[in-house]
Amino acid sequence: MVKRLISMMIMASIGLAALTSCDNSANNADANTSATQTADAADVHTIDWSLVASGEKPVDPANYEYPFALDSQNVRDYAEYFGVDNATAQHNLTISMASNEALSKLLDQLSETYTSHELTDDKEMKLIIHTTPDVAASSYDYVLSDDFAKGLVLPIVIQPDSKKGEVKAHGEVAK
């Protein structure tokens, strides 16, 4: 239930971006079918992380005052569902609720090269942004600036693998 809620919140935040962009894969099919096609180094888009940076200083997550109590029902449910300890669940819940801050800054730069994103739910949570192959792979430790998670670090990975997310329809349950 928690994962579904978090997924719905994340997907809702990028809904506007998705509604304003178009899937041009049918128009670009002929251009992408050539097996010999290679990306020119000049055509590779790189993320300008200075435009993403929040300017905040990272804090020690062990001493952070999280908005979720360590023994709260949300934390316990998350821990049980993802097989992590309560401290990891507490951290991941907080990070996931604030991740849209970083995502919105990246979407400004990625535009049509964005294909999907995901948050990992393990001990080392990270935001993975899937893009078209014309974006350079990179990573960055984003320091959240919103009061909800101020100072916590969200590792971001740019993967130019064109992976599309698998979004469930409303009411559809994952098996």
VENDACOR-V598016 format. One record per residue. N is the residue number from 1. RES is the residue in one small letter. PSI is psi in whole degrees, 0 to 359 (999 if undefined). Layout:
BEGIN
n = {N:N}
res = {RES:RES}
psi = {PSI:PSI}
END
This chain:
BEGIN
n = {1:2:3:4:5:6:7:8:9:10:11:12:13:14:15:16:17:18:19:20:21:22:23:24:25:26:27:28:29:30:31:32:33:34:35:36:37:38:39:40:41:42:43:44:45:46:47:48:49:50:51:52:53:54:55:56:57:58:59:60:61:62:63:64:65:66:67:68:69:70:71:72:73:74:75:76:77:78:79:80:81:82:83:84:85:86:87:88:89:90:91:92:93:94:95:96:97:98:99:100:101:102:103:104:105:106:107:108:109:110:111:112:113:114:115:116:117:118:119:120:121:122:123:124:125:126:127:128:129:130:131:132:133:134:135:136:137:138:139:140:141:142:143:144:145:146:147:148:149:150:151:152:153:154:155:156:157:158:159:160:161:162:163:164:165:166:167:168:169:170:171:172:173:174:175}
res = {m:v:k:r:l:i:s:m:m:i:m:a:s:i:g:l:a:a:l:t:s:c:d:n:s:a:n:n:a:d:a:n:t:s:a:t:q:t:a:d:a:a:d:v:h:t:i:d:w:s:l:v:a:s:g:e:k:p:v:d:p:a:n:y:e:y:p:f:a:l:d:s:q:n:v:r:d:y:a:e:y:f:g:v:d:n:a:t:a:q:h:n:l:t:i:s:m:a:s:n:e:a:l:s:k:l:l:d:q:l:s:e:t:y:t:s:h:e:l:t:d:d:k:e:m:k:l:i:i:h:t:t:p:d:v:a:a:s:s:y:d:y:v:l:s:d:d:f:a:k:g:l:v:l:p:i:v:i:q:p:d:s:k:k:g:e:v:k:a:h:g:e:v:a:k}
psi = {316:316:319:319:314:317:319:320:318:315:325:325:333:3:317:317:321:323:332:355:165:152:105:17:324:321:332:7:315:320:334:357:344:121:338:357:129:149:133:139:327:338:352:124:129:144:133:94:339:333:342:327:138:338:358:155:139:149:165:115:336:334:13:143:94:150:347:130:144:328:16:159:319:316:315:319:315:313:316:315:318:0:39:167:166:323:319:317:316:314:310:321:316:312:314:324:335:358:337:334:310:319:317:323:323:322:329:324:328:324:237:350:347:134:321:177:164:154:130:151:23:192:324:76:140:157:120:121:119:133:175:162:348:14:134:136:140:174:161:142:103:130:118:142:345:144:330:325:28:123:345:150:131:106:135:136:128:119:109:63:4:20:129:141:155:97:129:145:156:128:349:133:133:139:999}
END
